[in-house]
Amino acid sequence: MLTIDNIVKQYATHRALDDVSMTIERGKIFGLLGPNGAGKTSLIRIINQITAPDSGQVLFDGEVLQPKHISKIGYLPEERGLYKKMRIGDQLVYLGRLKGLSKEEAKQRIQHWFEKMDMQSWWDKKVEDLSKGMQQKVQFVATVLHQPDLLILDEPFSGFDPVNADLIKNEILELNSGGTTIIFSTHRMESVEELCHHIALIHQAKKILDGPVKTIKNNYRENKFKITCRNQGSIPLPESNLFTIISQQIIENQTTLIVQIAANKSINDVLSYLIPLVELQHLEELIPSIHDIFIKEVTASVNPNSY
Amino acid sequence: MNKILLIIQREYLTRVRKRSFLLTTFLIPLLFIGMYATIFYVALHNDEPVTTVYVVDESGQIANRLTNTDHLAFVQSTQSAEQQKKNLEKEKEENHAVLLLIPANIHETQTVELYDTEKKGIQTLRTIEAKLNDILKVDALKAAGIDLQTLTNLQTDVTIKSKQLTVEGEKDSSVGAAIGVSFGLSILIYLSLFLYGNQVMRGVIEEKSNRVIEVVISSVKPFQLMLGKIIGIGLVGVTQFILWIFLSVSFMGAISAVMLGSNEGLAITTSPATNTEQSIHPTNTEENSKIQSVLESIKTIDYGPILGCFLLYFIGGYLLYSALFAMVGSAVDSETETQQFMLPIIMPLLFTYMLSFSVLVNNPHGSLAFWLSIIPFTSPIGMLVRIPFGVPMWQLVLSITLLIIGFIGTTYIAARIYRVGILMYGKKASYRELIKWFKYKG
């Protein structure tokens, strides 16, 4: 769907994107992660043709990005904005027509979305008369009105209450199952794990991580387990370097252990050591969350010069 | 192209539909007409009631020679001075009158006394003084042995009939009226460049601070948005002008008709108020004909070139300046930050505007006037002021060509800064910053 090749974007004194490449597959939800100022917005602006890269190129369905692709992309910027004094209906028609819809088409689709999202009475209202959450809904409709193939959502859930956040999430999933590719830029890691198939992490203008969510999480497995068992006393450590106990918590006759298994051993080795000693109740591998991976990568690669 | 039309349409319609647009469109001509009507009315119908001046003339030579004016009716009193004073008090309520006491030795003392029940307006004093002066002067001249015939011959009244030599021969040049009109138009250009330029700037700031800008420019190029905004607001300006001209002309026509009509009526109705047979008709019709001659000369102005140039220079100047205003709007986060950039933009206009009242009019063909009417930043005002004095064709062509090049230049520069500026938040832009933005690629 979208291939980003060696993009470099230089602003006067700082480099916003340094040789960034990634591929976004059709029909996937792609999470674009990174701390503030990492270069996410710069990249999104290049994909939207708001700015141009200094070098490198973006291919849309194999073609170099050009003005005709604008109507195939929908963009919800992080900083939302609408014309305050303009009526909602007129405003959506205007934005839809800027994306190439005809007036009638735009009106029809707006009606459809208004019904779907329970906004029927809003047509003649002005943006300034709506609450922030309501404005966000209007903004979302404006983004998807022209049925883009590629939807770029920058922090789509900010400003929504839990009910509406859920509503929007379901709309996003529905669009995705209808074939829309989605680039999803956010700091909210729990929504990343819930929604994204694939993520890329940008930090200090460089891409530092890229891959399917499952693979990445697998790669970050640290061979840590949480074991809950019933026993009378503390568990004696094995003589060999089978595992080390990171933490141990005893509540009444129940012990919860978090163990780090040695590199060349497996959980089965640990179990065969433990089974004669205790009565196992629960076993769980501790897989790092995207949140942990994010924190780990970002803090690990802190550039000493920048702080 | 289609998208620019959409933007123009939105910019135009949202502004024209505003209540403030309707208000200014109708109120400004009304205000203007109101002023015009008031001045007209005050000038013609000085509302002061006719004051009766009872004259007690002890010399017996003066009173019969005092002629009535619009506001003064002289009545030779048959009563004594003391008696008359008492009468004034009595009459005070229904008829305001004053008493002029001319002593027997008026020719030597040149002093008279004026009795009044209230303080007199300076105008009454002046009029009486002037009339007495004239009479005494005639008497003095007569005493010196000059006869009346010579005296009337001595009265001179020079009027300059201005004729301009052109290829077609002599023609009446109503320069005064033409200057007035082009002055008015250059003031209009000056004000409207600010008015609409400011609207462009505010529109840009609004989009930027609303953050709607990012949504819009993910659909259209920043340049399209800027141009669409400039053209849309320009059309609002043109619409407003056309409505103003149309409304003004129709109001003015109506009011002129009413004024002239009632003025003639007044001439007849006021005469009975004065209890003498002396008529005040001559002065009134004289004023009437003056007004008519002014109206005539306004009508005889060759409007074609002036209005044509006005339109050309308004459009050219507007495009040139509004691009700069858009640039300023894109560089700031709020209107309060615009000051530092506004000054250099306003200066050339303000400079020309102020000079237009002195240098340009006094020396319309001097080198300062020439340059001001050629340089694109000042020519919209500079040239417009010069046009009634006759400007060679080549200068006009040069000036307009440069204006076109000028606005293409400013639009290019402004667009390059605009496309970067609209996405910059929270950064106080300096001139150095603007130059940096200008150099950014793509």
Contacts between the chains, C-beta under 8 A, distances in Angstrom:
chain1	res1	chain2	res2	distance
A	11	B	440	7.8
A	12	B	436	5.2
A	45	B	423	7.5
A	48	B	218	4.4
A	49	B	218	7.7
A	50	B	214	7.2
A	50	B	217	5.4
A	50	B	218	6.0
A	50	B	222	8.0
A	50	B	423	7.1
A	51	B	423	7.7
A	51	B	442	6.6
A	52	B	441	6.7
A	52	B	442	3.0
A	53	B	442	7.8
A	54	B	441	6.0
A	67	B	221	7.8
A	70	B	218	7.2
A	70	B	219	6.0
A	73	B	218	7.2
A	75	B	214	7.7
A	75	B	215	7.1
A	75	B	218	4.3
A	77	B	211	7.0
A	77	B	214	4.2
A	77	B	215	6.3
A	77	B	218	7.6
A	79	B	211	4.2
A	79	B	214	6.6
A	79	B	425	7.9
A	80	B	211	6.3
A	81	B	207	7.9
A	81	B	210	4.3
A	81	B	211	3.0
A	81	B	212	3.8
A	81	B	213	7.0
A	81	B	214	6.9
A	81	B	215	6.4
A	82	B	210	6.8
A	82	B	212	5.5
A	82	B	215	7.7
A	83	B	14	7.7
A	83	B	206	7.9
A	83	B	207	7.9
A	83	B	210	6.6
A	83	B	212	5.7
A	84	B	206	8.0
A	84	B	210	6.2
A	85	B	14	7.2
A	86	B	14	6.4
A	94	B	6	7.0
A	94	B	10	5.6
A	95	B	215	6.7
A	95	B	216	7.6
A	95	B	219	7.1
A	97	B	6	5.5
A	98	B	3	6.0
A	98	B	6	6.1
A	98	B	7	7.8
A	98	B	216	6.8
A	98	B	219	4.0
A	98	B	220	5.9
A	99	B	219	5.3
A	139	B	215	7.7
A	142	B	215	6.8
A	143	B	215	8.0
